[in-house]
Every structure is written in structure tokens, then in C-alpha cells.
Amino acid sequence: MHLLDEIESVMKEGFIDISPETRYVFKADTTKFSGIPEIVVNVKLESEVSSVLAIASKHNISVTARGTGTGMSGGAVPIKGGILLNFENMNRIKSIDRKKKLAFVEPGVVTDRLRAEASEYGLFYPPDPSSSAVSSLGGNFAENAGGLHCVKYGVTSRYVKGFKFVDSTGDIISCGSAYEKTYFPGSFVMIGSEGTLGIVTEIALELIDKPPVHDTYITYHNDLMSAVSTSIRISNSPVMPSVMELIDKEALLAAREYSDIFLPENTEAVLIIKTDSQYLPDLIERSLILEKILSSMKVPEWNRAENTAEEESFWDLRKAVSSSIKRIAPDKMNEDVTVPVTSLFELIEYTRSVSEKYGLRIVVYGHSGDGNLHVNILYDRKNDTELNNARLASEDIFKKSVVLGGNITGEHGIGLSKKSFLSIQLSKNEISFMKKIKKAFDPDNILNPDKIFNMSKG
Ligand SMILES: Cc1cc2nc3c(=O)[nH]c(=O)nc-3n(C[C@H](O)[C@H](O)[C@H](O)COP(=O)(O)OP(=O)(O)OC[C@H]3O[C@@H](n4cnc5c(N)ncnc54)[C@H](O)[C@@H]3O)c2cc1C
């Protein structure tokens, strides 16, 4: 049977699409990488995923899973063509158990949909990438996504209580306590494996009690370093913010078009800080400590949101940053390096020296509470010197982050964009061990090939 007929025959609710328009649409994520898939398979059922994988394995065709394509490392780009498994329509929240505080979801569920539904049960799903209005939980799982609330509550893996996946031959496997199974050795490596080890078809996610009270502040600083020092000081205090986000001046100017927020003159940076608690007296205490720190750090001005609309305007500002930076330069390299919080100051000083060294503007914002900064190097890819300098600047910043005890990526993943820098972070032996894991899960290298690293032939 012809391959297309074979796939068509196993589709019960899903459908395939080979029109040039559709294939073109699925060629990229938010990066500049691109690869046109030969077949787009819009799955709806786990059995369809399983059958498609069995067919792909038989024909030795590559399979790239795609959530909603908001990835920032090229993970969902079908660089080898082959089959693109689109999870957009496999998007049921199967159940939410209030007592067990557990949600069973399909991978195509948009992150904020689960957050909103959990909220109706008085529950809270904390991992909230800035893209949570559009990213999928399958993509969050595959990238082990972080987000604004992760400084206090931890990243995606902290909430995974089990999952089901289809292996490279089409077999369906479940693991984790939610399925009354132990994690077999090695199953946990699936989280954050960027679709290279298996295709996730269901995730059991822990929910927590929604903190009933919170305060949200915006603080205005006359220089970036004072904002960074304030952020470090708060991190080292008992405030335990549930969100702490830094935005530098260039990012602010780019994003403020999307927000009616007031920015005092001379603002060079802001911090958006949220405190929350299960108990009002505890919240009041944390917020008081925070305000004392702001005074002792001589923060010139700050504002505590008086109502939901005002608070929303802070988040709108933060969430607009990433996309609006795209408008202030032809191209940007958005590096999401992570360092210990106490090294943030040094990292930012270093980015300033790198900016001078290569004559490129560098915009800084991100999750300063957990040391995960988005360092955006602005350049024009049509200018060869700028392109080359931007790459060198990225490399310098990666090296510095590792020297400072951090990572080359805090949440966006390696994918295509960072694979040539992997050896800055990992030794030869470590990369070779990761390849052994890949080989054990996917001996024919059909699952998202050439992501994270290339497998040598044979
Ligand atoms: C404006 C903006 C802000 C962002 N902010 C953050 C942030 O704060 N924190 C953060 O962590 N990220 C952030 N991101 C990056 C991105 O949103 C996350 O990486 C997100 O987890 C990707 O989800 P997705 O559904 O778009 O995945 P996609 O881009 O579709 O895919 C990402 C990876 O997941 C794999 N994958 C998808 N579905 C499956 C599946 N069912 N089984 C196996 N593998 C699968 C793909 O193959 C790919 O490797 C941001 C992106 C944007 C555009």
C-alpha cells in the first residue's frame, strides 16, 4: 500500500493534509529555521499516533511532533521533512480530580486553558511560560517549560505525575504514580527531551490549591543595575516572591505600546513582583518585608496594583516584551541563559561588555527571580559582520553563564538553535551518554532527528 493510503487508513478522527499551503504553514516555529514536512498528520487519538509511528518506523520516515509552534529553539521544525504530527486538535482536558488535585490532559491543550479550568475548581497549575495563552502542554512537557510563577512553584517537571507516550515503534507506554505505576528507570528523561525520545499522548499534572490572596507590584529604577541588585536582595529575603520579572529600558520602550502603563521619566528598568499566600496575615507580612527592602534599596518609585485591571496592565507589559522586541531590530537572538541568582549582576555587566565588544545592542529581560534571563542580541542577518558578531556574542554569553555556574538554556531547549553550543555545557562523555539514551529509545533515529545533536550514521 502507498504510504499516504496506509496513514489514511489508520485515521479515525484525525486527518492528513499534503497541500503545499499546509505543509508551508508547518515549516517553522518562532525561530528562523525551516523545513517543509512531506505529510501533515492532524491527530486526535492516541491510537492514531501509535499507528502512524508504527508506519513511520516500518518505512524509516522521520516524525516531528508539534504543539502550537511557539518554540524558541527550532524543536518543532521538521528539518528532515517526513511526517509532522500536529497535536492542535488532540486537546481534551480529560478530567480534573478536585480531591486528588490531578488533571489528565491531552498534549494539545493550551496551557492557559488548563489554568483557567483548574481555577474553577479552586486549583492552580503554576507553570506559566509567557506564551501560556498559546503554548501547548505537550510542548511545555517536551521543553520542560518554565515561566513567571516558577520562581516559587517550580517548572513543568515538578507537576508531572505520570504520562503516556508512544515509542519509536508505535508501542503505547504509561508510567508514573497517576497511572498506578512506578517510573521505570529512565522514563523521567522523557520530560524535556524535545520530542526526540517518544511522543507524549497524555499527561497527568498535579494541581495545587490556588493561593487566595496576592499582591502585585511594579518597581521603577533609574538604572538597570539597581533593579538587578534589588532583585537579588529580594531573592535572598523571606519574601519568597511567586513572580519576579526584570525588564530593561529598551524592552520597556518596545513593549509599552501594548500597555497603558505609566512609566516615570528616567526609568531604566522595572521589576514586576508578585507575592502570594494561602493566608492573609502571611501575605501582609511578606508584602511588608518587600516594601521595606524597596525603601532600603532606595527604589525611587513603586506601585502596588489596586485592582485587577491595574495588575493586568503589568502582565500585559511583561507578556508583550518578547514579540515587541522583534519590531526594534531586523533580527534578534533570544538566549535564555540561567545563572545562580547571586551571579545576575555579573552576567548583566558581562553582557554590557559583550555589547560594546561587538557593537551590537543587547536587550535584557526575564525571570530574574530564578536567574533565568532573556538576553536578546539585536542584529541584521543581511549584514554578514553583524550576523557573525551576534553568533560570537551568544557564544561568549553562553560561556560566561556556564563559568558562573549556570546553563546555556533555562527553558527554551537546545533544538536546532543551541546544538552547536552544547559542548560549552556538556563534556564529550556526557553528550555521548545522551546519544546512547537516544539510541536506546529510538534506534533508527526517526523521532525529531538532528535536534539537540546529530546522531552519527551506523
Ligand atoms: C512570546 C513567547 C514567550 C515565551 N516564554 C516562555 C517562557 O516564559 N518559558 C518557557 O519555558 N518558554 C517560553 N517560550 C517558548 C515556548 O512557548 C515553550 O517552549 C513552549 O513550551 C512550547 O510549546 P509549543 O506547544 O509551542 O511547542 P512546539 O514549539 O510546537 O514544540 C516544542 C517542542 O516540543 C515537541 N513536542 C510538541 N508536542 C509534543 C508531543 N506531544 N510529544 C513529544 N514532543 C512534543 C516538539 O517536537 C518540539 O521539540 C516563549 C515563546 C514565545 C513565543
The ligand as an SDF file (V2000), in Angstrom:
LIG
                    3D

 53 58  0  0  0  0  0  0  0  0999 V2000
    6.4210   35.2270   23.3360 C   0  0  0  0  0  0  0  0  0  0  0  0
    6.9850   33.9330   23.8380 C   0  0  0  0  0  0  0  0  0  0  0  0
    7.2950   33.8040   25.1860 C   0  0  0  0  0  0  0  0  0  0  0  0
    7.8190   32.5970   25.6860 C   0  0  0  0  0  0  0  0  0  0  0  0
    8.0640   32.4950   27.0190 N   0  0  0  0  0  0  0  0  0  0  0  0
    8.4940   31.3160   27.5220 C   0  0  0  0  0  0  0  0  0  0  0  0
    8.6750   31.1710   28.9310 C   0  0  0  0  0  0  0  0  0  0  0  0
    8.4520   32.0840   29.7280 O   0  0  0  0  0  0  0  0  0  0  0  0
    9.0870   29.9520   29.3830 N   0  0  0  0  0  0  0  0  0  0  0  0
    9.3270   28.8990   28.5340 C   0  0  0  0  0  0  0  0  0  0  0  0
    9.6770   27.8070   29.0030 O   0  0  0  0  0  0  0  0  0  0  0  0
    9.1750   29.0450   27.2020 N   0  0  0  0  0  0  0  0  0  0  0  0
    8.7510   30.1950   26.6760 C   0  0  0  0  0  0  0  0  0  0  0  0
    8.5630   30.3200   25.3260 N   0  0  0  0  0  0  0  0  0  0  0  0
    8.9020   29.1960   24.4330 C   0  0  0  0  0  0  0  0  0  0  0  0
    7.7300   28.2170   24.1250 C   0  0  0  0  0  0  0  0  0  0  0  0
    6.4750   28.8450   24.2680 O   0  0  0  0  0  0  0  0  0  0  0  0
    7.8150   26.9910   25.0280 C   0  0  0  0  0  0  0  0  0  0  0  0
    8.9910   26.2640   24.7230 O   0  0  0  0  0  0  0  0  0  0  0  0
    6.6150   26.0310   24.9110 C   0  0  0  0  0  0  0  0  0  0  0  0
    6.7720   25.0150   25.8780 O   0  0  0  0  0  0  0  0  0  0  0  0
    6.4890   25.3990   23.5410 C   0  0  0  0  0  0  0  0  0  0  0  0
    5.1810   24.8610   23.4210 O   0  0  0  0  0  0  0  0  0  0  0  0
    4.5530   24.6060   21.9510 P   0  0  0  0  0  0  0  0  0  0  0  0
    3.2650   23.9250   22.1270 O   0  0  0  0  0  0  0  0  0  0  0  0
    4.5470   25.8450   21.1770 O   0  0  0  0  0  0  0  0  0  0  0  0
    5.6410   23.5860   21.3680 O   0  0  0  0  0  0  0  0  0  0  0  0
    6.2240   23.4990   19.8940 P   0  0  0  0  0  0  0  0  0  0  0  0
    7.0030   24.7060   19.5640 O   0  0  0  0  0  0  0  0  0  0  0  0
    5.1560   23.0840   18.9690 O   0  0  0  0  0  0  0  0  0  0  0  0
    7.2330   22.2800   20.1130 O   0  0  0  0  0  0  0  0  0  0  0  0
    8.2870   22.3870   21.0180 C   0  0  0  0  0  0  0  0  0  0  0  0
    8.9610   21.0280   21.1790 C   0  0  0  0  0  0  0  0  0  0  0  0
    8.0450   20.1250   21.7700 O   0  0  0  0  0  0  0  0  0  0  0  0
    7.9540   18.9370   20.9920 C   0  0  0  0  0  0  0  0  0  0  0  0
    6.5860   18.4250   21.1530 N   0  0  0  0  0  0  0  0  0  0  0  0
    5.4220   19.1000   20.9830 C   0  0  0  0  0  0  0  0  0  0  0  0
    4.3910   18.2840   21.2570 N   0  0  0  0  0  0  0  0  0  0  0  0
    4.9050   17.0810   21.6010 C   0  0  0  0  0  0  0  0  0  0  0  0
    4.3650   15.8210   21.9710 C   0  0  0  0  0  0  0  0  0  0  0  0
    3.0440   15.6140   22.0430 N   0  0  0  0  0  0  0  0  0  0  0  0
    5.2130   14.8000   22.2500 N   0  0  0  0  0  0  0  0  0  0  0  0
    6.5460   14.9790   22.1930 C   0  0  0  0  0  0  0  0  0  0  0  0
    7.1280   16.1320   21.8380 N   0  0  0  0  0  0  0  0  0  0  0  0
    6.3150   17.1730   21.5440 C   0  0  0  0  0  0  0  0  0  0  0  0
    8.2750   19.3990   19.5760 C   0  0  0  0  0  0  0  0  0  0  0  0
    8.7170   18.3220   18.7720 O   0  0  0  0  0  0  0  0  0  0  0  0
    9.3690   20.4090   19.8590 C   0  0  0  0  0  0  0  0  0  0  0  0
   10.6140   19.7650   20.0140 O   0  0  0  0  0  0  0  0  0  0  0  0
    8.0560   31.5060   24.8040 C   0  0  0  0  0  0  0  0  0  0  0  0
    7.7420   31.6380   23.4460 C   0  0  0  0  0  0  0  0  0  0  0  0
    7.2080   32.8320   22.9680 C   0  0  0  0  0  0  0  0  0  0  0  0
    6.8600   32.9180   21.5050 C   0  0  0  0  0  0  0  0  0  0  0  0
  1  2  1  0
  2  3  1  0
  2 52  2  0
  3  4  2  0
  4  5  1  0
  4 50  1  0
  5  6  2  0
  6  7  1  0
  6 13  1  0
  7  8  2  0
  7  9  1  0
  9 10  1  0
 10 11  2  0
 10 12  1  0
 12 13  2  0
 13 14  1  0
 14 15  1  0
 14 50  1  0
 15 16  1  0
 16 17  1  0
 16 18  1  0
 18 19  1  0
 18 20  1  0
 20 21  1  0
 20 22  1  0
 22 23  1  0
 23 24  1  0
 24 25  2  0
 24 26  1  0
 24 27  1  0
 27 28  1  0
 28 29  2  0
 28 30  1  0
 28 31  1  0
 31 32  1  0
 32 33  1  0
 33 34  1  0
 33 48  1  0
 34 35  1  0
 35 36  1  0
 35 46  1  0
 36 37  1  0
 36 45  1  0
 37 38  2  0
 38 39  1  0
 39 40  1  0
 39 45  2  0
 40 41  1  0
 40 42  2  0
 42 43  1  0
 43 44  2  0
 44 45  1  0
 46 47  1  0
 46 48  1  0
 48 49  1  0
 50 51  2  0
 51 52  1  0
 52 53  1  0
M  END
$$$$
